Amino acid sequence: MEAVIVSLTIFVLALVVGYEVITKVPPILHTPLMSGSNAISGISILGALIFAGVNEGALTAVLGFLAVVLGAINVVGGFLVTHRMLLMFKRKE
């Protein structure tokens, strides 16, 4: 039970810090910063894979699978947004 409370506390603190950091970014920098950070967030997929591989029951496997899917969507979206932004700065012939 203590591990759940510690994990929940870390999660809530990460939410608060993430919210505070994102709200302080100027709007003109928001899209480039977020597209880059979404592409880098592949690290969270590793954690999700570890979580999905723990044999603690069906709920853990379902939540782990959901985390892997959502993390993959986030990574692909980050790459697509970054690619689209880079095409905007390409010289037209």
N, C-alpha and C positions, 0 to 999 in steps of 0.2 A: 504494500500500500504506500510505503514511503517513496518508492521509486516512481509511482504514478504521480504523486504530489510534486516531486522534484521535476519530473518531465513536464507536467502541466504548467508549473511556474516558469520554466525556461521558455515554453511555448508562448505564454502570455507576455513575458518580457520581450521576446523576439517580435511579437506583433506590435507592441508599443514602440520599440525602437525603430522598426521598419516604417511604421506610420509617420513617426516624427522625422525621419530622414527624408522620406519621399515628399512630405508636405513642404519641406524647406528648399526643394529644388525649383529653380525658376522654370516657368512654362516652356521657354525656348529650348532648354536643355533636357526636358523631361523625356521626349521620344528617343533621342540618341542614347541617353543613359539607361532607360528602361529596356531598350532592345538589346543593348550589350549585356546588361545584367540578366536578362531572361536567357540569353544564349549561354551564359556562364553557369546558370542554375542547374546544369546537368549534374552537378555534385549532389543535389538533392535526390536525383534518381538513384544514386548509389545507396543512399540511406534508405530509400523506399524499397530497393531490391533486398537489402539486408532485412528490413522489417517484414517484407513479404515472405522471406525464406524461413522465418522463425516458425516452428511448429507449435503454436500455442492455441490453435483452434481455427475455426472457419472465419470468425470475425477478423482475426489478425490477417489472414490470407486475403480476404476481400478488401480490407482497408489498405493493405500493402499493394495489391494490384491496382486499386484506384489511385494511390499515390504515384505509382509508376506511370500510369496512363496520363494523369494530369501533369506530371513533371515532363513527360515526353512532349505533350502539347505545348507546354511553356517553352521548351527548348526550340522546337520547330518554329513556333511563332516568333521567337526572338531572332532566329536566323532569317526568317522571311521579312520581318520588318527592317532588319539591318540591310539586307540585300536591296530592298525597295528604296531605302534612303540613299544607299550608295549609287543606285541608278539615277537618282535625281541630280547628283553632282557630276555625272558623266557628260562629257562634251558631245553635243549632237553634231553629226556630220552632214 
